[in-house]
Amino acid sequence: MLGTLNTFNDPIFMLIIILIAAILLDLLMGDPRWLPHPVVLIGKLISFLEASWNKGKNRVRKGYVLTVTVIIVVFSVTFSIVFLSYKLHPVAGVLVEIYFISTTIAIKGLRSAALHVFTPLVSGNIDEARRNLGMIVGRDTKTLSESEVVRGTVETVAENTVDGITAPLFWAMIGGAPLAMVYRAINTLDSMVGYKNEKFMQFGRASAKLDDLVNLLPARITALCMWLSSFFIKGSKKKLGWKITWRDARKHPSPNSGWSEAMVAGLLGIQLGGINYYSGIKSVRATMGDPLRKIIRSDIEKSILYMHGGWSIFFLIGLCVLYLIR
């Protein structure tokens, strides 16, 4: 009994246990529809405030107020629930933190989304692959060739390894469930109001800039971890991955997304980026990587391996840091 109490009194050790359990929970269950998801509630809060505030004058200022308000609400609610759960019983507190952190990561979900595109391609059903890709990207997919479908999927896996896995883990390691939920709130703000169009150019400026800031370190560390994982993945072009990342990562419209995308492009020896269409409007994005060969469907499987390798090494490094602090 005394040993159990001492364990609960060691915050670093408990955080390590909570993080491991949260990852296992996500790998096993993903995001089951029958469980309430905090991000859905965060999205409803953002939608309500956006509809009320994104009009009239001073939209930049109102956007800052939106960002600060959502962060305060999410942190306060999460912290209060976690605090009261620990007061009720240490085990209850641990379980609540595990649940909250597991909702901020999407390892199983990202893998499943990629395989939902890959599987129809293998069976020759490109129309279904296009439809499934259209569910996870904003670009038009109805007329894409197979190589373009694969490109969109690989880009999605590479980019979302950061904001869907490593970045929330990074902030969870620093501040547990409250900070992980704050990260997810910032990421949700950016995905909902951080667009560079007439409606959100001013109002979403604060959300977009803050999202860039909180992903700054995780994005670069993730690219490094993907490169380290390539030593365990057959056929990886390690030297090219390093070269392409330093050459092309900064070409991406996002200051962070390009790091993991460029690394995956280099390791695979393919070229990502190029021409996309959004509601029929042509968009030309800088290319990343060299087209050493044609993009093929198995590149989706390889990108999933780099995703798993990247987050696994990222997490192991984080655990080592936490253990040294302890």
Solvent accessible surface area in square Angstrom, and as a share of the most:
residue,aa,sasa,rsa
1,M,180,0.81
2,L,128,0.63
3,G,47,0.46
4,T,69,0.40
5,L,81,0.40
6,N,86,0.44
7,T,46,0.27
8,F,55,0.23
9,N,113,0.58
10,D,31,0.16
11,P,98,0.61
12,I,39,0.20
13,F,68,0.29
14,M,20,0.09
15,L,24,0.12
16,I,22,0.11
17,I,71,0.36
18,I,3,0.02
19,L,0,0.00
20,I,65,0.33
21,A,28,0.22
22,A,0,0.00
23,I,8,0.04
24,L,94,0.47
25,L,51,0.25
26,D,1,0.01
27,L,64,0.32
28,L,136,0.67
29,M,73,0.32
30,G,14,0.14
31,D,77,0.40
32,P,30,0.19
33,R,244,0.89
34,W,185,0.65
35,L,58,0.29
36,P,99,0.62
37,H,41,0.18
38,P,18,0.11
39,V,35,0.20
40,V,83,0.48
41,L,119,0.59
42,I,11,0.06
43,G,13,0.13
44,K,131,0.56
45,L,48,0.24
46,I,0,0.00
47,S,52,0.34
48,F,139,0.58
49,L,16,0.08
50,E,25,0.11
51,A,70,0.54
52,S,48,0.31
53,W,74,0.26
54,N,16,0.08
55,K,114,0.48
56,G,55,0.53
57,K,171,0.72
58,N,88,0.45
59,R,70,0.25
60,V,42,0.24
61,R,166,0.61
62,K,61,0.26
63,G,0,0.00
64,Y,102,0.39
65,V,72,0.41
66,L,0,0.00
67,T,6,0.04
68,V,80,0.46
69,T,39,0.23
70,V,0,0.00
71,I,38,0.19
72,I,102,0.52
73,V,59,0.34
74,V,9,0.05
75,F,84,0.35
76,S,50,0.32
77,V,78,0.45
78,T,5,0.03
79,F,101,0.42
80,S,52,0.34
81,I,73,0.37
82,V,12,0.07
83,F,97,0.41
84,L,114,0.57
85,S,14,0.09
86,Y,73,0.28
87,K,143,0.60
88,L,145,0.72
89,H,98,0.44
90,P,46,0.29
91,V,70,0.40
92,A,24,0.19
93,G,0,0.00
94,V,13,0.08
95,L,108,0.54
96,V,36,0.21
97,E,19,0.09
98,I,21,0.11
99,Y,57,0.22
100,F,19,0.08
101,I,0,0.00
102,S,8,0.05
103,T,11,0.07
104,T,1,0.00
105,I,2,0.01
106,A,32,0.25
107,I,0,0.00
108,K,74,0.31
109,G,39,0.38
110,L,15,0.08
111,R,105,0.38
112,S,32,0.21
113,A,21,0.17
114,A,1,0.00
115,L,43,0.21
116,H,112,0.50
117,V,0,0.00
118,F,27,0.11
119,T,83,0.48
120,P,8,0.05
121,L,2,0.01
122,V,80,0.46
123,S,89,0.57
124,G,61,0.59
125,N,62,0.32
126,I,48,0.24
127,D,75,0.39
128,E,62,0.28
129,A,0,0.00
130,R,45,0.17
131,R,149,0.54
132,N,29,0.15
133,L,0,0.00
134,G,32,0.31
135,M,158,0.71
136,I,60,0.31
137,V,26,0.15
138,G,65,0.62
139,R,26,0.09
140,D,55,0.28
141,T,12,0.07
142,K,177,0.75
143,T,126,0.73
144,L,31,0.15
145,S,57,0.37
146,E,59,0.26
147,S,28,0.18
148,E,53,0.24
149,V,0,0.00
150,V,0,0.00
151,R,9,0.03
152,G,0,0.00
153,T,0,0.00
154,V,0,0.00
155,E,4,0.02
156,T,13,0.07
157,V,2,0.01
158,A,0,0.00
159,E,56,0.25
160,N,46,0.24
161,T,0,0.00
162,V,6,0.04
163,D,30,0.15
164,G,11,0.10
165,I,0,0.00
166,T,0,0.00
167,A,0,0.00
168,P,0,0.00
169,L,0,0.00
170,F,33,0.14
171,W,58,0.20
172,A,0,0.00
173,M,20,0.09
174,I,104,0.53
175,G,31,0.30
176,G,8,0.08
177,A,0,0.00
178,P,14,0.09
179,L,47,0.24
180,A,0,0.00
181,M,3,0.01
182,V,15,0.08
183,Y,2,0.01
184,R,24,0.09
185,A,0,0.00
186,I,7,0.03
187,N,24,0.13
188,T,13,0.07
189,L,0,0.00
190,D,37,0.19
191,S,62,0.40
192,M,60,0.27
193,V,2,0.01
194,G,17,0.16
195,Y,114,0.43
196,K,168,0.71
197,N,69,0.36
198,E,170,0.76
199,K,111,0.47
200,F,22,0.09
201,M,94,0.42
202,Q,91,0.41
203,F,0,0.00
204,G,2,0.02
205,R,98,0.36
206,A,6,0.05
207,S,0,0.00
208,A,25,0.19
209,K,120,0.51
210,L,45,0.23
211,D,13,0.07
212,D,45,0.23
213,L,114,0.57
214,V,16,0.09
215,N,8,0.04
216,L,78,0.39
217,L,105,0.52
218,P,1,0.01
219,A,0,0.00
220,R,73,0.27
221,I,53,0.27
222,T,0,0.00
223,A,3,0.02
224,L,72,0.36
225,C,0,0.00
226,M,1,0.00
227,W,53,0.19
228,L,59,0.30
229,S,3,0.02
230,S,0,0.00
231,F,110,0.46
232,F,173,0.72
233,I,21,0.10
234,K,187,0.79
235,G,59,0.57
236,S,13,0.08
237,K,80,0.34
238,K,65,0.27
239,K,184,0.78
240,L,29,0.14
241,G,0,0.00
242,W,105,0.37
243,K,110,0.47
244,I,0,0.00
245,T,5,0.03
246,W,128,0.45
247,R,102,0.37
248,D,0,0.00
249,A,0,0.00
250,R,154,0.56
251,K,98,0.41
252,H,20,0.09
253,P,95,0.60
254,S,30,0.19
255,P,62,0.39
256,N,8,0.04
257,S,16,0.10
258,G,0,0.00
259,W,17,0.06
260,S,0,0.00
261,E,0,0.00
262,A,0,0.00
263,M,3,0.01
264,V,1,0.00
265,A,0,0.00
266,G,0,0.00
267,L,1,0.00
268,L,8,0.04
269,G,1,0.01
270,I,0,0.00
271,Q,56,0.25
272,L,0,0.00
273,G,7,0.06
274,G,14,0.13
275,I,82,0.41
276,N,8,0.04
277,Y,101,0.38
278,Y,90,0.34
279,S,104,0.67
280,G,59,0.57
281,I,126,0.64
282,K,111,0.47
283,S,44,0.28
284,V,110,0.63
285,R,36,0.13
286,A,42,0.33
287,T,53,0.31
288,M,0,0.00
289,G,2,0.02
290,D,35,0.18
291,P,92,0.58
292,L,106,0.53
293,R,88,0.32
294,K,153,0.65
295,I,22,0.11
296,I,85,0.43
297,R,87,0.32
298,S,44,0.29
299,D,2,0.01
300,I,0,0.00
301,E,79,0.36
302,K,52,0.22
303,S,1,0.01
304,I,12,0.06
305,L,86,0.43
306,Y,0,0.00
307,M,0,0.00
308,H,50,0.22
309,G,16,0.15
310,G,0,0.00
311,W,25,0.09
312,S,38,0.25
313,I,31,0.16
314,F,8,0.03
315,F,16,0.07
316,L,106,0.52
317,I,71,0.36
318,G,10,0.09
319,L,30,0.15
320,C,78,0.47
321,V,76,0.44
322,L,10,0.05
323,Y,141,0.53
324,L,148,0.74
325,I,116,0.59
326,R,134,0.49
